[in-house]
């Protein structure tokens, strides 16, 4: 940089410091002045241009503060997206100003713990990435989901993140967004023409099946009498893929089970649905010589199944695996009982993956049409490894209007 330009930048920084110190010393409004905020802004203004790169020591010298203070401020600014470093570099630069995008998010049903956890993670991530996120709740209601899409499109969103379960509605949403030239990211349940973000459904089914088989192998000498599948209400194709994965693994590994020993309950949604379906099924069989595996395709259904087994004295004759790994499922697994594990999709991490994905799409980058979440079977042995006692998401109480 030319010497004259350096002097101009130096004069500008010195002049700014003189001005805010004058405010602190004599201005009648000085009691409103936040020195910590001013220091953070001064660190930002120590960069003379968008392209200039500075080390921590260089920033410390320019703003006349200690190395540790400069480090803490730069660390905070980097976490909030105001400064950045190239991979492998120790020098910082200002983050290029990004166009402010409006993203619509239609939640499946925020009365359900898993959906609520996803929503909260998206709100926090949008705030961190400087995105305007407009949140709607589909309330597991197809007409409501359609009305929400219309409302979001009217508000001028640039991209829609859609989380709903109805296949017919998925077709209509796809048409509306295509006509409006608004890209869509579909969570968990695929939508025509949309980017997909969620679990690998066949793999999720296989993981649940293997978990049940491991239990049968260790506890019942690799024998079981029946397999009950508890499907969730929603998109039949998505759930059928998961059930296929479960059936494939269980029938392959447990030779005592035949296809005729596999039963599928009517689709349900709530804990009560799981309770009712499981109780009706278990009451058909003698308790003394039954060994029953239950694969629930959601944690609420698994919780209901566990309560039903306890109610009629089948706790020791039933093994249950859920799907989701949300707060309610994690809490129930910790208690002990037949609900022993859940295939976790880590809903509390969705936001920090979905918002960057959405921004890449909006900025014209090529991204994969499918982005899979991590899948892990959470049980009482490894639960604290992933969610130590207090769930991280509970620290962020976000109001979702």
Beta strands, then each sheet from edge to edge (+ up, - down):
strand 1: 83-84
strand 2: 93-94
strand 3: 102-107
strand 4: 132-137
strand 5: 159-162
strand 6: 183-187
strand 7: 195-198
strand 8: 226-230
strand 9: 262-264
strand 10: 292-296
strand 11: 318-324
strand 12: 339-344
strand 13: 370-372
strand 14: 376-379
sheet 1: 1+ 2-
sheet 2: 4+ 3+ 5+ 6+ 7+ 13+
sheet 3: 9+ 8+ 10+ 11+ 12+ 14-
end
